[in-house]
Amino acid sequence: MSTIHAESLPPPLPSGRRVDWLQGPMLRALLVGLIWVLLWIPLGMVDGLRSERGEYARQAEQTIAEGWGAAQLLSGLYLRRQTPLGQRVLLPERQVVSVQLRTEQRRIGTHALPVFLADVRLEGHFRAADLESLLRFGLTEAALAELDPAAPQRGDARLMLGLSDPAGLRQLGRLRVGAEELELRPVESRLELSTLGAALTLDSAADLSFRIDLTLAGTRALDFLPFARAFELQTAGDWPHPGFGGRMLPVEREVRDD
């Protein structure tokens, strides 16, 4: 009879170990993921609704702007002349722009857009010395030698005015240049501006004054290009919450309840 000692027995097999995946950090991670998915569904629906309403608002704004007038950008008056060396532009010595604004709200459905009517007057003058330089520019030495230095120079040019949306031009008065009255007509589109122009004969004997009145319709914004050595802009109106932008902010401004 043989005896088996405990020391000679093999070690016992490890007992089975149960891993519970529904406890501890794994359970928290699963719960966080489930909550994120449940929140993402309504957030996605809200974002889709916001995008849809934004698209409707853009369509409504575009529809109103097409029928009324878009945001307006208006250049000052300037001279342009064809010389032997190409086109030459001359800005006024001084230009004053006076604006009277009338505003209202236009609606399509629930979407409202502020629109305006602006009565604009542009007036100023070109210096005689600048006119003479423009008329002499590009001439050959022989042509310059034949000129009488004491005699005023004469030549053809165009007085130009640019605006971004001609559809908003409600009224265009006649352009008064010196003692003449001229009519501005469409000339071309350049640099996102549609240009109106009037042909005239320049005379460098004296300064050349100008004045024109017009009425513009538009939406959201009315901007001006400061085309002059000395440019002055005066605005008044009933815009309830005006904002001022650009590199040349107003020196003085006053916003009242009336």
C-alpha positions in Angstrom: 0.0 0.0 0.0 1.4 3.3 -1.0 0.9 6.6 0.7 0.5 9.9 -1.1 1.9 12.9 0.7 0.4 16.3 0.3 3.7 17.7 -0.8 3.6 15.6 -3.9 0.2 16.7 -5.0 0.0 19.3 -7.9 -1.2 22.8 -7.1 -4.9 23.4 -7.2 -6.3 25.0 -10.4 -7.2 28.7 -10.0 -10.8 29.2 -9.3 -12.9 30.9 -12.1 -13.0 34.7 -11.9 -16.2 36.5 -13.1 -15.7 40.0 -14.7 -18.8 42.1 -14.3 -18.9 44.6 -17.2 -21.8 46.5 -15.7 -19.9 47.8 -12.7 -17.1 50.3 -12.3 -15.6 52.6 -15.0 -17.0 50.6 -17.9 -20.6 51.3 -16.7 -19.9 55.0 -16.4 -18.4 55.2 -19.9 -21.4 53.4 -21.4 -23.8 55.7 -19.6 -21.9 58.8 -20.8 -22.0 57.6 -24.4 -25.7 56.8 -24.2 -26.5 60.3 -22.8 -24.3 61.9 -25.6 -26.2 60.1 -28.3 -29.6 61.0 -26.7 -28.6 64.7 -26.5 -27.1 64.8 -30.0 -30.4 63.9 -31.6 -32.4 66.9 -30.4 -29.3 69.2 -30.8 -29.0 68.1 -34.5 -32.7 68.8 -35.0 -32.3 72.3 -33.5 -29.3 73.0 -35.6 -31.2 71.9 -38.7 -34.1 74.1 -37.8 -31.7 77.1 -37.3 -30.0 76.5 -40.6 -33.4 76.3 -42.4 -34.6 79.5 -40.8 -31.4 81.2 -41.7 -31.8 80.2 -45.3 -35.4 81.5 -45.3 -34.1 84.8 -43.8 -31.4 85.1 -46.6 -34.0 84.4 -49.3 -36.4 87.0 -47.8 -33.6 89.6 -47.6 -32.6 88.8 -51.2 -36.2 89.1 -52.4 -36.6 92.5 -50.7 -33.3 93.8 -51.9 -34.1 92.8 -55.5 -37.4 94.7 -55.4 -36.2 97.7 -53.3 -32.4 98.0 -53.6 -29.4 96.3 -52.0 -26.8 97.8 -49.7 -25.5 100.9 -51.5 -22.0 102.1 -52.1 -21.7 105.6 -53.7 -18.6 107.2 -55.0 -18.1 110.9 -55.2 -18.0 112.8 -58.5 -14.7 112.7 -60.3 -13.3 113.6 -63.7 -11.9 111.2 -66.3 -10.1 112.1 -69.5 -8.5 110.1 -72.3 -5.0 111.3 -72.8 -2.2 110.2 -75.2 -0.8 108.0 -72.4 -4.2 106.4 -71.4 -7.0 107.4 -69.1 -6.4 109.9 -66.4 -8.6 110.5 -63.3 -8.9 113.8 -61.4 -10.5 114.1 -57.9 -12.1 117.3 -56.7 -10.3 119.7 -54.5 -13.3 119.6 -52.1 -16.5 117.6 -52.1 -19.4 117.8 -49.6 -22.1 115.0 -49.4 -25.3 115.7 -47.5 -27.7 112.9 -46.8 -31.2 112.8 -45.4 -32.3 109.3 -44.5 -35.9 107.9 -44.2 -36.1 104.3 -42.9 -38.8 101.6 -42.5 -39.2 97.9 -42.1 -40.2 95.6 -45.0 -41.4 92.1 -44.2 -41.8 88.7 -45.9 -43.5 86.3 -43.5 -41.9 86.6 -40.1 -38.6 88.0 -41.5 -38.1 91.8 -41.4 -35.4 93.9 -43.0 -34.6 97.6 -42.5 -34.7 99.6 -45.8 -34.0 103.2 -46.5 -34.6 106.1 -48.9 -31.7 108.6 -49.0 -31.9 112.0 -50.4 -28.3 112.8 -51.4 -26.6 116.0 -52.5 -23.1 116.1 -53.8 -21.4 119.4 -54.4 -17.8 120.7 -54.7 -15.2 122.0 -57.1 -12.1 121.2 -59.1 -9.1 123.6 -59.0 -8.2 125.4 -62.2 -4.5 124.4 -61.7 -5.5 120.7 -61.5 -7.6 121.1 -64.6 -4.7 122.5 -66.5 -2.4 119.7 -65.4 -5.0 117.2 -66.6 -5.3 118.9 -70.0 -1.5 119.0 -70.5 -0.9 115.5 -69.3 0.6 113.2 -72.0 1.3 115.9 -74.5 4.5 115.8 -76.4 7.2 118.4 -75.9 6.5 119.8 -79.3 2.8 120.1 -78.5 3.6 121.8 -75.2 5.9 124.2 -76.9 3.1 125.4 -79.1 0.8 126.2 -76.2 0.5 129.7 -74.9 1.4 129.5 -71.2 -0.9 132.4 -70.4 -3.9 131.0 -72.3 -6.4 128.7 -70.5 -6.5 125.2 -71.9 -9.6 123.5 -73.2 -10.4 119.8 -73.8 -13.1 117.1 -73.5 -13.6 114.9 -70.4 -16.3 113.1 -68.5 -17.6 113.8 -65.1 -18.3 110.4 -63.4 -20.4 109.0 -60.6 -20.4 105.4 -59.4 -23.0 103.4 -57.4 -23.2 99.7 -56.5 -26.9 99.0 -57.3 -28.5 101.2 -60.0 -31.8 99.4 -59.4 -32.1 101.5 -56.2 -31.8 104.8 -58.0 -35.2 106.4 -57.5 -34.5 109.9 -58.7 -31.5 111.5 -60.5 -31.4 115.2 -60.9 -29.5 117.1 -63.6 -25.9 117.7 -63.0 -25.0 121.4 -62.7 -21.4 122.1 -63.7 -20.5 125.7 -63.6 -23.3 127.5 -65.6 -24.3 124.3 -67.5 -26.8 121.6 -66.7 -25.8 118.1 -67.9 -27.5 114.7 -67.8 -25.7 111.7 -66.3 -26.1 108.5 -68.4 -24.9 104.9 -67.8 -21.4 104.4 -69.0 -19.9 101.1 -67.7 -19.5 98.8 -64.8 -16.1 98.6 -63.1 -14.9 97.5 -59.7 -18.4 96.4 -58.6 -19.7 99.9 -59.4 -22.0 100.9 -62.2 -20.8 104.2 -63.5 -22.8 107.2 -64.8 -21.1 109.9 -66.8 -21.6 113.2 -68.6 -19.4 114.6 -71.3 -18.2 118.2 -70.9 -15.6 120.6 -72.2 -13.0 121.6 -69.6 -11.6 125.1 -69.3 -8.7 125.7 -67.0 -9.4 129.5 -66.8 -11.3 129.0 -63.4 -12.3 126.5 -60.8 -15.0 124.1 -61.9 -17.9 123.8 -59.5 -20.5 121.0 -59.6 -23.7 119.9 -57.8 -26.2 117.1 -58.2 -29.2 115.8 -56.2 -30.4 112.1 -56.2 -32.5 109.7 -54.2 -31.2 106.2 -53.5 -33.1 103.2 -52.1 -31.3 100.4 -50.3 -31.1 98.0 -47.4 -28.9 97.6 -44.4 -26.0 99.9 -45.3 -25.1 103.1 -47.1 -21.4 103.6 -47.8 -19.4 106.4 -49.5 -16.0 106.5 -51.2 -14.2 109.7 -50.2 -13.3 111.0 -53.6 -11.7 114.4 -52.9 -8.7 116.0 -51.3 -11.1 117.4 -48.7 -14.2 115.2 -48.3 -17.1 116.0 -45.9 -20.1 113.8 -45.2 -23.1 115.1 -43.4 -26.0 112.7 -42.6 -29.3 112.9 -40.7 -32.3 110.6 -40.5 -34.5 108.4 -38.5 -32.4 105.3 -38.5 -33.1 104.0 -34.9 -29.8 102.2 -34.2 -27.2 103.5 -36.6 -23.7 102.0 -36.8 -20.6 103.7 -38.2 -17.8 101.8 -39.9 -14.9 102.2 -42.2 -11.5 104.0 -41.7 -13.1 107.4 -41.4 -15.5 107.5 -38.4 -17.6 110.6 -37.8 -16.1 113.5 -36.0 -19.4 114.3 -34.3 -22.5 112.2 -34.0 -25.8 112.6 -32.1 -28.5 109.9 -31.7 -31.8 111.0 -30.2 -35.1 109.3 -29.5 -36.9 111.7 -31.9 
